[in-house]
Amino acid sequence: QVQLVESGGGSVQAGGSLRLSCAASGTTYSPYCMAWFRQATGKEREWVARIDNNRRPNYADSVKGRFTISQDNSKKNLYLQMNSLESEDTAMYYCAATWTTVNCWNSVFDYWGQGTQVTVSS
């Protein structure tokens, strides 16, 4: 049973930094790609960043230059370094993963974590 568990969320002032983590377990093989999504109160879920099996990252325009997605060598632990945080970054952040190429690049993810809350205040 594949499980994704996020951690590292919290409250921070604008301009500060946080590092989110996501641990994948219950699978022999590492995911083909993993991603971070977020959903603010009253808003639709939005994609934040993605990383594939060759560690190639992609970012939403809203976070490009401020956030960095990365993995450890096992590719079962995902990270999101968030710098220069803004109030607009306040949201529940979710880790997602897929084991297929097509799903990865179509942003169709098979497994999701429970989320970790990030709150940015002025």
Order of alpha helices (4+ residues) and beta strands (2+ residues): beta-beta-beta-beta-beta-beta-beta-beta-beta-alpha-beta-beta
